[in-house]
Amino acid sequence: MSSWGVTNGIAVAVFGQCGGTTTLQSDWIEYEGFDEGDARVLREIREFRNTDPRQLVAVWQAYYAQSGLSAPMNSAVFENCIASKVYFDSSGLLVSVGERGIDGFVHIGFGSHHDGSEVSYQRAFLSALCVAPSETSGEVAMQLFQAAESYAKSLGSRDMIAIGEPPEVPFYLGLAPGDGMLGVLAEERLLQQWLIQFGFAPCSESESWELVLGQYRQPMDRNQMQIRRQTYVNKMLSEPEIPWWYSCVLGQAELLSFQLTLREENRIHSRVIFWQHDPAILGSALSPLRLWPLEIPVQVEDRERLLYLLAESLRQLQMDRFVAVRYCADALEPSTASILQRLGFRLRQSGMRYRKPISA
């Protein structure tokens, strides 16, 4: 039994007239929209159950299809990449059940303490809010969000971010539109409307950059040539040691790490990490690599060394026949954009993160 305001098993009465029946076919389940006319629709908001994934996937696909967005998801992906995370809490995944089954869900996650040693409940993340298309979808979304906000408030959260703020992306990393890191995309107009209605406000712009490795040419100038003589870059044979929380976030991903070593001092100067969902889980070996968030140095010399580390890493990934690399950054970071542009990255998508304070 939950203690945060919406009691499991209590049906909430929803009134409204729904439009024509819509049938959405997926590989796993057939979803049928509502056609209830003026009839009362009883609705239950409850916690996630282990028997829910097939219906959640159908809602996910129907919701993103209406926006023309592609987001890979099936029951196996959900179970392996979402429900299997050690910090997954069924109380944070709330499901709306109408007369014909699940028609929406909301998922709340949390970030970590600054050292990544454990979960921090200070900030909640609206990781997903998906409602099957119907004329009552706004009402369903409102009920789901109210329950989710009560859940976050009960754990002491002070504010909520929609949808992700790298590296704080507890769920759907690399799976949701914008890789789950860009916030809300321009195409997600309905979600934008809902967030404003729920009391959110825009807080930061974000960008997704992509480099097609087949077209990559390593940048080389006088500074880069000097760094090449002074350092060397090698690929780590074992996966890098990262804090506990981030290892959970990337639990189903394959990690590739490269490090730059200063020759004279024989000292590791910096390191970068690329990651990719296990192809066996997604069923595709052609998904792009993602570059883990960078720490951009203040000193110009160190930025040039970071550039060389990235350039040489990308050259080796190109030789290993990887297809592409993506990176998510805040839109107002000129130093990051400069490095990406020198490497040949191109702007792919943009988004907006939203924030809402949670009153005590």
C-alpha positions in Angstrom: 0.0 0.0 0.0 1.4 3.4 -0.9 1.4 6.4 1.3 1.8 9.3 -1.1 -1.7 10.3 -1.9 -3.0 7.9 -4.5 -4.1 4.6 -2.9 -3.6 1.5 -5.0 -6.8 -0.1 -6.0 -9.0 3.1 -5.8 -10.7 3.8 -9.1 -10.9 7.5 -10.1 -14.0 8.6 -12.0 -13.2 10.4 -15.3 -15.9 12.0 -17.4 -15.6 12.9 -21.0 -16.5 12.1 -24.6 -14.0 10.1 -26.6 -13.6 10.1 -30.3 -13.5 7.3 -32.8 -11.8 4.0 -32.3 -8.1 3.9 -33.3 -6.3 0.7 -33.7 -2.5 0.7 -33.4 -0.7 -2.5 -34.3 2.7 -3.4 -32.9 4.7 -6.6 -32.8 3.7 -7.3 -29.3 0.1 -6.2 -28.6 -2.8 -4.5 -30.4 -3.9 -1.3 -28.8 -7.5 -0.1 -29.3 -8.4 3.5 -28.4 -11.6 4.3 -26.5 -15.0 4.9 -28.0 -17.1 5.4 -24.9 -19.4 8.2 -25.9 -20.9 9.9 -22.9 -20.4 6.9 -20.7 -18.5 7.1 -17.4 -15.0 5.7 -17.6 -13.6 4.3 -14.3 -9.9 4.8 -14.1 -7.3 3.3 -11.7 -3.9 4.9 -11.0 -1.7 2.1 -9.6 1.9 1.0 -9.3 3.7 -1.0 -12.0 3.2 -4.8 -12.0 5.5 -7.4 -13.6 2.7 -8.3 -16.1 2.5 -4.7 -17.5 5.4 -4.4 -20.0 3.6 -5.5 -23.1 0.8 -3.0 -22.6 3.3 -0.2 -21.6 5.2 -0.8 -24.8 2.0 -0.5 -26.8 1.2 2.8 -25.1 4.8 4.0 -25.7 4.6 3.2 -29.4 1.2 4.8 -29.9 2.2 8.0 -28.0 5.3 8.6 -30.0 3.8 7.6 -33.3 1.3 10.5 -33.0 4.3 12.9 -33.0 6.1 11.1 -35.8 9.0 10.2 -33.5 10.9 6.9 -33.5 11.8 5.4 -30.1 13.0 1.8 -30.0 11.1 -0.2 -27.4 9.8 -3.7 -26.9 9.1 -5.9 -23.8 12.7 -7.3 -23.8 14.3 -3.8 -24.0 12.0 -2.6 -21.2 12.8 -5.5 -18.9 16.5 -5.5 -19.6 17.2 -1.7 -19.8 14.6 -0.3 -17.4 13.1 -2.7 -14.9 16.4 -4.5 -14.2 18.1 -1.4 -12.8 19.0 -1.8 -9.2 17.4 1.5 -8.2 14.1 0.7 -10.2 11.2 1.3 -7.8 7.7 0.1 -8.9 6.2 2.9 -6.8 7.8 5.4 -9.2 6.3 3.9 -12.3 2.6 4.7 -12.2 0.1 3.2 -14.6 -3.3 4.4 -15.7 -5.8 1.6 -16.2 -9.1 2.3 -18.0 -12.0 0.0 -18.9 -9.9 -1.5 -21.8 -6.6 -1.8 -20.1 -3.5 0.4 -19.6 -3.8 3.7 -21.5 -1.0 5.7 -20.0 2.0 5.7 -17.6 4.4 8.1 -15.9 7.9 7.2 -14.7 9.8 9.2 -12.0 13.5 8.7 -11.4 16.2 10.3 -9.4 19.8 11.4 -9.8 22.8 10.8 -7.5 24.9 12.5 -5.0 27.8 14.5 -6.4 30.2 11.6 -6.1 27.8 9.1 -7.7 27.9 6.8 -4.6 24.1 6.6 -4.1 20.8 7.8 -5.2 19.8 11.4 -4.2 16.1 12.3 -3.9 16.6 16.0 -3.9 15.8 16.3 -7.6 13.2 14.1 -9.3 13.2 13.5 -13.0 10.1 13.1 -15.1 11.7 10.3 -17.2 8.6 9.4 -19.2 5.0 10.5 -19.6 3.2 8.5 -22.3 -0.6 8.4 -22.9 -2.4 6.6 -25.7 -4.0 9.1 -28.1 -7.7 9.9 -27.2 -9.8 12.9 -26.5 -9.3 12.3 -22.8 -5.5 12.0 -22.9 -5.0 15.3 -21.2 -7.1 14.3 -18.3 -5.2 11.0 -18.0 -1.9 12.8 -18.2 -3.0 15.2 -15.4 -4.0 12.4 -13.1 -0.8 10.5 -13.7 1.4 13.6 -13.1 -0.5 14.5 -9.9 0.2 11.0 -8.5 3.9 11.2 -9.7 4.4 14.6 -8.0 2.9 13.2 -4.8 5.3 10.3 -4.9 8.4 12.6 -5.5 7.2 14.9 -2.7 6.9 12.0 -0.3 10.6 11.3 -0.8 11.7 14.9 -0.2 12.3 16.1 -3.7 12.5 19.8 -4.1 12.1 20.1 -7.8 11.4 18.1 -10.9 13.2 18.1 -14.3 11.7 17.0 -17.6 13.2 14.9 -19.0 16.9 14.3 -18.6 20.0 16.4 -17.7 23.1 14.4 -18.5 24.7 12.7 -16.8 21.6 12.6 -14.6 19.4 10.3 -16.8 18.1 7.5 -14.6 15.9 5.8 -17.2 15.4 5.5 -21.0 19.0 6.7 -21.8 19.5 6.2 -25.5 15.9 4.9 -25.9 13.6 7.9 -25.7 13.6 10.6 -28.4 16.7 12.8 -28.1 18.4 9.8 -26.5 16.5 10.7 -23.3 19.0 13.6 -22.7 17.6 16.6 -24.6 14.6 17.3 -22.5 11.5 17.9 -24.7 11.9 18.0 -28.5 10.2 20.6 -30.7 8.0 17.8 -32.2 6.6 16.9 -28.8 4.1 19.8 -28.8 1.5 17.9 -26.7 4.0 17.2 -24.0 5.1 20.8 -24.0 1.5 21.8 -23.5 1.0 19.4 -20.6 4.2 20.5 -18.8 3.2 24.2 -18.9 -0.3 23.1 -17.7 1.4 21.2 -14.8 3.4 24.3 -13.7 6.7 23.6 -15.4 8.8 26.4 -17.0 11.6 26.1 -19.6 15.0 26.1 -17.8 17.7 25.2 -20.4 18.2 24.5 -24.1 20.1 21.5 -25.2 21.6 20.2 -28.5 22.4 16.8 -30.0 25.5 16.6 -32.3 26.4 13.7 -34.6 29.5 12.7 -36.5 29.2 10.1 -39.3 32.5 8.2 -39.0 32.6 7.3 -42.6 33.1 11.0 -43.4 35.5 11.7 -40.5 38.8 13.4 -41.2 41.1 14.0 -38.2 41.9 17.7 -37.6 45.6 18.5 -37.6 47.4 21.8 -37.2 50.6 22.9 -35.5 49.2 22.6 -32.0 47.8 19.2 -32.7 51.1 18.0 -34.2 53.0 19.1 -31.2 50.6 17.3 -28.8 51.0 14.2 -30.9 54.7 14.3 -30.3 54.3 14.8 -26.6 51.5 12.3 -25.9 50.0 9.0 -27.0 46.4 7.7 -26.9 45.5 4.1 -26.2 42.3 2.2 -25.9 41.7 0.6 -22.5 41.4 -3.2 -22.6 39.0 -3.3 -19.7 35.9 -1.2 -19.0 36.7 1.9 -17.0 36.0 2.2 -13.3 33.1 4.6 -12.8 31.0 5.6 -9.7 28.3 3.2 -8.6 25.3 5.2 -9.8 26.7 5.8 -13.3 27.6 2.1 -13.6 23.9 1.4 -12.9 22.8 4.0 -15.5 25.0 2.3 -18.1 24.4 -1.2 -16.8 23.2 -2.6 -20.2 25.7 -0.7 -22.3 29.1 -1.6 -23.7 31.8 0.9 -22.7 34.8 2.0 -24.7 37.4 4.1 -23.0 40.4 5.9 -24.4 43.1 7.7 -22.4 45.8 10.3 -23.2 49.2 9.8 -21.6 52.0 12.4 -21.3 55.1 10.7 -22.7 57.8 12.5 -20.5 55.9 12.1 -17.2 54.3 8.8 -18.1 51.2 10.1 -16.5 47.5 9.7 -17.6 46.3 13.2 -18.4 42.6 12.6 -19.4 40.1 10.0 -20.4 37.0 9.8 -22.5 34.2 7.2 -22.6 32.0 6.1 -25.4 29.0 3.8 -24.8 26.5 1.8 -26.8 23.6 -0.3 -25.9 24.3 -4.0 -26.1 23.4 -4.9 -29.8 22.0 -8.2 -28.6 19.3 -6.3 -26.6 18.3 -3.8 -29.2 18.6 -6.3 -32.0 20.8 -4.0 -34.1 24.6 -3.7 -34.5 24.3 -0.4 -36.3 23.2 1.9 -33.4 25.5 4.9 -33.0 28.0 5.3 -30.2 27.3 8.0 -27.6 30.0 10.1 -26.0 29.7 10.4 -22.2 29.6 14.0 -21.0 32.9 15.8 -21.1 34.6 18.1 -18.6 35.9 21.0 -20.7 39.2 22.3 -19.3 39.6 26.0 -18.6 43.2 26.2 -19.9 43.6 26.4 -23.7 46.5 23.9 -23.7 44.4 21.3 -21.9 41.5 21.9 -24.3 43.8 21.2 -27.2 44.9 18.0 -25.5 41.3 17.0 -25.1 40.7 17.7 -28.7 43.6 15.4 -29.7 42.3 12.7 -27.4 38.9 12.8 -29.0 40.3 13.1 -32.5 42.6 10.0 -32.1 39.8 8.1 -30.4 37.4 8.8 -33.3 40.1 7.7 -35.7 40.4 4.3 -34.0 36.6 3.9 -33.8 36.5 4.7 -37.5 39.0 1.9 -38.1 36.9 -0.4 -36.0 34.0 0.3 -38.4 31.6 2.0 -36.0 29.0 4.0 -37.8 28.5 7.3 -35.9 29.0 9.1 -32.6 26.5 11.4 -30.9 26.9 13.9 -28.1 24.5 15.9 -26.1 25.5 19.4 -24.8 23.9 22.5 -23.3 23.1 24.9 -26.1 25.0 27.8 -24.5 28.4 26.1 -24.2 30.6 27.7 -26.9 33.8 25.9 -25.9 32.1 22.5 -26.3 30.5 23.5 -29.6 33.9 24.7 -30.9 35.5 21.3 -30.1 32.7 19.4 -31.7 32.8 21.5 -34.9 36.5 21.1 -35.2 36.0 17.4 -35.1 33.3 17.5 -37.8 30.2 17.0 -35.7 27.0 18.5 -37.1 24.0 19.7 -35.1 21.3 17.0 -35.2 18.5 18.0 -32.8 17.6 20.5 -30.2 15.4 20.4 -27.2 14.3 22.2 -24.1 14.4 21.0 -20.5 11.7 22.1 -18.1 11.7 22.5 -14.4 9.1 22.7 -11.7 9.7 23.5 -8.0 7.9 21.0 -5.7 6.4 22.7 -2.7 6.8 21.1 0.8 
